[in-house]
Every structure is written in structure tokens, then in C-alpha cells.
Amino acid sequence: MKTPLTARLAVLAGLALAASQAGAATNLIDQTYGVGAGSFELGAFVAGGSGSANFQSLLAGATAITGWQIGGVGVDWLATPNYAAADGVHAVDLGYFAGGAGSISVALPTLVGTSYVLDFKAAAVPGFPNYTNTGTVSAGSLASAGFTVPFSAVNAFSTQVYYGQSFNFVATSTSTVVTIAAATVGTGYGPVIDQVSVSLLPAVPEPGTWAMWALAGSGLLLARKFRG
């Protein structure tokens, strides 16, 4: 028994859409450096002390967090339960505890001219006079873009609230460096980031393509009607 052409076209279209969505959902950071790398879960974490000092301060050039390079003055690698994470048990405070704006970067294999989306979660904690909630991102065609995080309703690192951030960029090289940095010089806190993901930007069919499919489907249905 032959499958009607319209049914075959619908199946093919569905498969193509599913394939594109599956590709777009792949986190290139985890794919390149290991599952959990995008959430700072991999590496040699050594707490700076006991109790609330459950973090590791990393100066510029440090590579303790698998896949990531530290820049600026430095950052603090946080751990639960003293510091809330958006995913897993770790997060990164882009403000070095002794005072200084830091950054964190990751290099990823990319296709020149291809569009990608950078997603991550960011949090800010109120109550500290030198705490900042602004940062910048750069990657490929995105030279520099800013983001601002609303202050948390509760004054505690352990309950800091994360907000989603999303930026699109086009790869200009076969290796793209993605950088997220604190925007305020001299900051001792924030913003805090976690759950970083870089994936292919899903392709959206041109309006003309959708119209062509609709007309083709209508024509096939009319043909079947007249033949019947």
C-alpha cells in the first residue's frame, strides 16, 4: 500500500524540524569540555575556608574550572549550600572578593557565518554597597553587549535569584571565544552567573517557503478531490 504524497511530505517536514531543534539544543560547551562544563561543575574546586567561605578565589590566568579561562582581576568560584546555584552545585561570581572586576571565557569550535545563541543565568544580591549587577558579553560578531540583573528580594547569597540572559551572535572564525565579564571596576561582588550554554540558532523558514508549502498542500488536496 502506497503512502499518500501529502503524508510523506508531512513526515519529512516533521523529521527535518525535529532534527533542527535537536541540533539547536546541543550545548557546545558541554559537548566540547564535558557534561557540566557550562555550569562550572567540572574542575579542581578547593574551598577557601570553612563555613561561609565556601568559595575558591581564582586570579587572572587560572584554568581550575574545566574549559574556562579567568580574566580581569579574578573571579570567585562559588559552591552550595552557602551560595545558590542555578544548576548543579557551583556558580561564578564575576567580582573578585578582594575587590576587582573579573571575567570568564571559553573557546569553542564554530562554523564561520553560522548563527549561535548564548544563554546563561545571572543573579544579584542586595545589601552590599559595593555589589554590582551589571555585566558584558562578547562572542564573534557580538563585540560587546551589556546586561543588568534585578536585585534579589532576599538579602542572602544562599537564596540569590537567577534571571535568564540571551544573546545571538554570528561566528567570524572557526574558534570563537565567549566572554562574560563584570562591568564595574573595583567591584567585590557580582554579577553571579551559571548554566552557560552556546548552541546553534534554530533556522526559521522564510515566509515564502511556508506559503509554497501551503499552496502545494492545497493543490494536492484539490487534485485528490477532483479525482475522487
N, C-alpha and C positions, 0 to 999 in steps of 0.2 A: 504493500500500500504506500503510495507516494505522499509525502508531506506537502501540503499546500505552500506555495511560494511565500505568501504573507506570513505564515507561521515560521518558515525558515528564516526570513528576514528579521522577524521579531526576536527569535532566539539568538541570531548572530549579533544583533544590536545589543541585546542584554548581556551577552558574553563580553562584548567589547567594553561596555560601560563598567561591568564588574572588574575587568582587568585593569582599566584605567584607575578605578577607585582603589584597588588593591595596591597598585604601584604608588599612588599618591600617599597612601597611609604608611609606607615604609619610612622609618626614621633613619636617615643616613648616618646619624651619629652612632646609634646603636649598631647599625649594620657594619660600620667601619671599625669601631673600637670595642664592641661587645654590648650585650643587652644590659641596660642600666647606666651606660656611659652618659647618656643625655640627661640623666637625673643625678649625676655626680655620685653614683653608688659604687663605682669601681676605683680602686687605688689603695694606697697605704695610709689610712687615717690614723693619726695619733693625737688624742685629746690633749689640749694644752694644760689641763689641770683637772681637779675633781669638782664635783658639784656643778655649779652653773657655768664653769669654764670648760664646757663640753664642746670645744671647737679647736680647730688647728689653724693657726695663722700661717699664711703662705706668702712669701715675698715674690717680687717680680722675677720671672725666670723659672719658678718652681713648676714641676711637672708631676707632683704627687697624685693629682686627680687624673686618672687614665684618660688620655685623649685631649686633655686641656692644657693650655699654656697660660700662666699668670702674667699680667702686665700691670702698668701703672705703679703705684706704691706697693700694692699687695691686696689680698682678699682673706676672708675668714671662711674656712670650710666647716659648716655647722652640722650638728647631729642631734637627733631627738634623744630624750624627751624634752630637753631644755629649749630646743629650737624647733618649731614646727616645720615639717617638710611638705611640699605639695605632692610628692611621690617618693616612696621609699623612706629612708631614714636620714638622708643628707640634703643640704641646700647650700648655697654660697652667698655670703654677704659681701657685696662689692666694695664695701667700705672697710679698710684695714683698721683693726681695733685701736691701734695707737694713733690713728688719725692720718688719713690719706686715701684718695680715690684710687680704686683698683679696676682691673678689667680681667676678663677671661675669654680665651679664644680657642677655636677648634678648626683644624684644616680638614676639608672634605673633598673627595673626588667629585667633580661635576662635569656636565656637558656644556660647552660654550654655546651661548644663545638660548639655553633652556631656562624656563622659569621655575623658581622654587618658592616655598613658603617657610618662613622661620616662625615657629610658635614657642612660647615659653610662659611660665607663670612668674609673677613678681609680687612681692609683698613689702609693706612699710609698717614700721612700728612707731606709735606716737609716744610722747613723753620725754624724748631726749632732745635737748636744744641743738645738738649737732647732728641729728639724724636727718637724712635726705631721702626723698622718694622719687628722684628723677634719675634717668639713665639714658644712654645712647646705644644704638646698634649699628653695625656696618657689615656688609656682605655683598660681594660682587658689584652690581650696578647701584646698590644702595650705599652711597658714600657715608652718610651719617643721618640717622633718624632718631628723634627723641621719644621717650615715653615717660609718663608720670603715673605713679601708683597712689590710689586713695589711702589715707591713713586708716589703720585698723581701728575698730571700735573698742577693742580691749587693749590695755597697755601692758602687753607681755609678749616676749619673743615666742613663748611656747604656744601661743594662740594666734600668731600673726596670720592675717587673711591674705590669700593669694588671688591675684586677678590675671586673667589671660591677656597675653600680648601677641600680636600677629603682624608680620611684615612680609611683603613679597619682594623678591629680587631676581635678577637675571644673571646667570653665571657668565663672567667675562674671561674665565680661564678654566683649565682642566683641574685646577686645585683652588678651591675657594676658602678663604679664611673668614669665619664668622666670629665677630667680636661683640661682646656685651660689656658695657662699662658704666661706672658711676659717673654722674655728670658734675658733681660738686667737689671742687678741690678742698682738701682738708677734712673731709667727712670721716667720722669714725664708725658710722653705721649706714648701711643700705645704698641702694635698694637690695633686697634679698631676692635671688632668682632660683628657679628649679624647673625640672621637667622640660628641658630644651629639646626641640625637635626641628629637624630640617627635612622636608620632603618635597617631592615633585608637585608642582601646582597643577591640579586637575584641569585637563583641557576642556573647554566649553565649546560645543559645536556652533558654527556660525549660524545666524538666523536663517540664511538662505539654505543651509543644509537641512535644518528642521523642516522648512517649507517644502523642499524637494522630497523628503521622506513622506510628508503628509500627502502631497499630491500623488506620489507613486502608490501609496496605500489606497487612496481614494480611487485611483484609476483601476487598480486590481479588483477592488470590491465591486465597482460598476461593471467591469468586464464579466465577473462571475455572475452578477445579477442578470445581465442580458443573455448570457449563455444558459442560465437556468430557466 
